[in-house]
Amino acid sequence: MRHILSLAVLVAALAVACPSQAHDWYPVECCNQRDCYPIDNDEVSLVPGGYRLKATGEVFTTRPVPGQKQVKWSPDGGYHRCSFNGDRKAQSSICLFAPPGAF
């Protein structure tokens, strides 16, 4: 009985110590759970046919265009950028997520 109680306490402690990822919906092709992060609405501008990431000047299209990156739908209603190793100063992005209805 004592071992069962000890095991229950250990499981409870691990559950508290290891919270789930808040943004575990990021797809594998965009990140490895450390490349993506939320960005403010004012870091993105609407341009004809898509969105421009102000920090880099990159344009993400709302429809498939050969040779262009396509914006993805953000299930949490916010903007998110993915860059290698989560480098916020990187001049190239892997993915951009926009809120539903924004495109």
Secondary structure as the mmCIF struct_conf table of DSSP 4:
data_model
#
loop_
_struct_conf.conf_type_id
_struct_conf.id
_struct_conf.beg_label_comp_id
_struct_conf.beg_label_asym_id
_struct_conf.beg_label_seq_id
_struct_conf.end_label_comp_id
_struct_conf.end_label_asym_id
_struct_conf.end_label_seq_id
HELX_RH_AL_P HELX_RH_AL_P1 ARG A 2 ALA A 17
BEND BEND1 CYS A 18 CYS A 18
HELX_LH_PP_P HELX_LH_PP_P1 PRO A 19 GLN A 21
TURN_TY1_P TURN_TY1_P1 ALA A 22 TRP A 25
TURN_TY1_P TURN_TY1_P2 VAL A 28 CYS A 30
BEND BEND2 ASN A 32 ASP A 35
STRN STRN1 CYS A 36 ILE A 39
HELX_RH_3T_P HELX_RH_3T_P1 ASN A 41 GLU A 43
STRN STRN2 VAL A 44 VAL A 47
TURN_TY1_P TURN_TY1_P3 PRO A 48 GLY A 49
STRN STRN3 GLY A 50 LEU A 53
TURN_TY1_P TURN_TY1_P4 LYS A 54 THR A 56
STRN STRN4 VAL A 59 THR A 61
BEND BEND3 THR A 62 ARG A 63
TURN_TY1_P TURN_TY1_P5 PRO A 66 GLY A 67
BEND BEND4 GLN A 68 GLN A 68
STRN STRN5 LYS A 69 GLN A 70
STRN STRN6 LYS A 72 TRP A 73
TURN_TY1_P TURN_TY1_P6 PRO A 75 ASP A 76
BEND BEND5 GLY A 77 GLY A 78
STRN STRN7 TYR A 79 CYS A 82
HELX_RH_3T_P HELX_RH_3T_P2 PHE A 84 GLY A 86
TURN_TY1_P TURN_TY1_P7 ARG A 88 LYS A 89
BEND BEND6 GLN A 91 GLN A 91
BEND BEND7 ILE A 94 ILE A 94
STRN STRN8 CYS A 95 ALA A 98
TURN_TY1_P TURN_TY1_P8 PRO A 100 GLY A 101
#
